[in-house]
Amino acid sequence: TDAAQNNSSVEDVDLTVTEVSALTVEYLVIAGGGGGSDYGGGGAGGYREKSGEELILATSYAVTIGAGGAGAGTGTAGGNSTFDSTTSTGGGQGGKANTLPGGDGGSGGGGGYNTLGGSGNTPPTVPSQGNDGGDGQGFINHPYSAGGGGGADQIGGSPAGNVGGVGGNGKSSSITGSAVIRAGGGGGGTFSGTSGGAGGLGGGGNGGKNGSGMTAGTAYTGGGGGGNGDTG
């Protein structure tokens, strides 16, 4: 308008729009948490965070969401989660008394009474996708308490006094706009102690005492399930 009023010439301007063909993204891949067993707490699902990766628009990418492991008895490991070529390993199941150690996985399951905790970051990733589960009490110790499952940011605890081992804490991420902790390990159970161990921050379930009080890992967090003393 100013140019017309001043009798000035106006040149046409050509605008060239480049089509966007890719996006640079940040994402989390968290596997299913391991199930708590008769004793040990379940390990958290493997936790992997990726940033600065380029995704091509109008391209299909494979996605798998790992289910949580089943609880009681020997428990079962959590399912793997994948996005494209990134795989996080399901959490290891809790261990049983005398015979079965905690399972290996993204984070390891807690050891049962008289068994060792499982190994986390299995298979190895860089950065680590998880931590080891805590060991259970040995034969000379009472009241037959188990270890907590490992979490994404912390190893699982071994029993302390009359309380089962606590679950390892998970990791915090603000990827959704506010800080949220995910992938905590499940607390270990006890047979005749005061109580099971608390679940780790980030969805880990609490351990129970001889058939009661254990809780599942929180849905959609990758948290491991709480273990229990003796009766599953």
C-alpha positions, 0 to 999 in steps of 0.5 A: 500500500505504501509503495502504491501511494508513493508511486514506487515500483513493487517487485514480485518476490518468489518464495520457495518452500522446501518440503520437510522430509524428516524430523529430529526426535527424542523418545523413550523405549521402556520394556515391561517390568518383571513379575514378583515371585514368591520372594524376590521383587521383579526388576524394572523394564529396560529404560533407553532414552534416545535424542537427536535421531532423524525419522523420515516422514511417511515411513513405517517404523516397527513398534512393540510394547512389552507386557509386564511379567506375571507374578507369584510362583516363580514369576515371569520376565517382562516383555521387550519393547522396541522402536525401530532398531532400539530394543529395551529388555524386559525386567527379570523376574524375582527369585525363589527360596534356595533354588532360583536366583533373580532373573537377568534383564533390563534390570535384574530381579531381586534374589529370593531367600538364600539366592542372589539378585539378577544382573541388570543391563542384560544384554549390555547397552550404552548408556546402561538400560538398568541395574542389578537386583538385590541379593536375598538373605542367606540360610543363617539369617532370619526372617527369610527376606528377599531382595528388591528388583533393580531400577533404571537408576539404582540397584535393588536393595538387600533385606535390612533387619526385618524388612525385605529389600527395597526396589531400586529407583527409576529415572526421571524424564521431562519428555512429556512436559513435566518430570516423571520417574519411570522404571522402578524395581519391585520390593522384596518380600518376607516370610516372618519379618515386619514387612516387605520392602517398598517399591522403587520410585517410578512404579515399582510394586511393594513387597509383601509378607507371607501372602499379603500386602504385595502390589503390582507395578504401576501400569505404563511405567515399566515398574517391577512387581512386588515380591512376597514371602513363601506363598506367592 
